Amino acid sequence: MSSGPLAVVVFLVSIGLYLVFAGEVSGTEAAAGVPAAGLVTVYAGLRHRGASRPMRLRGPWLRLVLSPMASVASDAVRVGVHLLRAVFVPGSHATGTVSRQPFRSGGEEPADAGRRALVTLASSLAPNGFVLDVAPSVLLPDEHALLMHRLAPGRPDPDREWPA
């Protein structure tokens, strides 16, 4: 992508994120967001121009984006039923479970650290899952797994590289 369209995309995404995180769309927030987005755009342009090699993203991006979004509806229903049962069925309660998701954590290379971060984010987006610990683990030093908390029980993902 050339510098012009890249600058427009970076500026629009930056101002959009600024307004989302500000919590309201008003003239004051827009006036404060324009210089902030401008600085981000200038920085991105300088990084783009000075890069010795283009940034390349690796990974199953379509699955990483669509899988958590697809599981949101089914997880919300499953968690809702679990919570409703805890509220309306006498003697039941919602405690949740801690389970292990098999995961190849990789080494200490930047690509492996980035993959661990993306897997943690994707696994924690759905309402029924939250990553408690990532391999290499402090809690489980010899195990290659994500330690997951789930309110409603679920099966581990068979993919050890990119579980979601």
Beta strands, then each sheet from edge to edge (+ up, - down):
strand 1: 97-102
strand 2: 129-133
strand 3: 145-150
sheet 1: 1+ 3- 2+
end
